[in-house]
Amino acid sequence: MSTLELVGIGKRYANLETLKGIDLKLESGEFLVLLGPSGCGKSTLLNIIAGLTEPSRGDVRIGERSVARVHPKNRDIAMVFQSYALYPNLSVARNIGFGLEMRKVPKAEREAAVRRAAEVLRIEQLLDRKPSELSGGQRQRVAIGRAMVRDPKIFLFDEPLSNLDAKLRTEMRTELKRLHQALKATIVYVTHDQVEAMTLATRIAVMHQGAIEQIGTPREIYDHPANLYVASFMGSPPMNALRGTVSADGTGWEPEDGSGRIAIAPALRGGLPPGAPLTAGIRPERLRPAVDGAAADLVMDVEVVELTGAETLVIGRVGSQPLVASVSADAAPEPGGTLALQIVPESVRWFDPDTERALALGPEALPTDRLGHARRADA
């Protein structure tokens, strides 16, 4: 499969700039998820790759060829939309093979391609049915099969699971993952659902206001967010962000108007003067109730306790700042009380409160600039 390269892609509508110079390279066989909220430019970028929208500037390359002025049907891509867009009067087999039929592909070759796609998608028994006789998940499989038979260089998915209920979305995520592993296809996938992104992607590009804030593997994005926007967008519940200052001896951090103290790992201490403002980023699952007799890193006032299954969300405040902790069900406190919490210092992510960018910490941190800030994708 071919690689995809975007060079300086920008899009402007009158005075509104929706894409602000996107540079991106996708290797053969990758599953790239464009992740972000509505209006961030992810679907516009996908449409530019597809040729459905012309960029205001920049170039799109598939393999070694520029396709910036190539008609969509000649780009050798296949797109699966949010709506299934199936022909209601045609059978599943005809729907899957319709594109090949329009290209005058011989009937025997067309039928063989439809059978192969149906086998991969496990819908062989549905080939004679009409779309009205299918469930939502089955219809989406048919739409994917219609893209598969073209054997394209790149698959494009525009929020394909948005119309499905929660159970079907989970099932289809598994199917898409299996399909990618079986076909070793190059895929660009748009979604606003960070769970989809985390489970499907080999790499994620987090978008915000027409720019890529960070690009990396799901683990890199989750564990080492480049800034507070990425930290708050990835994770459910999202990362806690607590304002505070460096302690007087420079070895710890203390929350603003709250109780507690978190040790600052030695790798970061040298560049932080006592009293300097600093934001602590803490994943809810990294917080654990303090064991008997142990000093607490944070003390929270408990307001709400939510049972989610194997774990329980404890929602409250440290001083005036909101905090969420994910604890085991048997360790959950009662609302109205306090909860002493402990955390491993190395699991805390530190952010500059002015720029909201992550500070470098240790050998596993993101590449940094000369000021010690983690680099954003466009930096």
Salt bridges, closest charged atoms under 4 A:
GLU17 OE1 - ARG12 NH2 3.82
GLU17 OE2 - ARG57 NH1 3.44
GLU30 OE1 - ARG203 NE 2.65
ASP59 OD2 - ARG61 NE 3.28
GLU101 OE1 - ARG94 NE 3.22
GLU159 OE1 - HIS192 ND1 2.78
GLU171 OE2 - LYS167 NZ 2.60
GLU175 OE2 - ARG122 NH2 2.33
GLU175 OE2 - ARG141 NH2 3.89
GLU175 OE1 - ARG178 NH2 2.63
GLU213 OE2 - ARG376 NH1 3.17
ASP223 OD1 - ARG219 NH1 3.26
ASP249 OD1 - ARG261 NH2 3.23
GLU256 OE2 - ARG243 NH2 3.06
GLU303 OE2 - ARG317 NE 3.43
GLU311 OE2 - ARG288 NH2 3.71
ASP352 OD2 - HIS373 NE2 3.31
ASP369 OD2 - ARG357 NH2 3.47
ASP369 OD1 - HIS373 ND1 3.97
ASP378 OD2 - ARG376 NH2 2.17
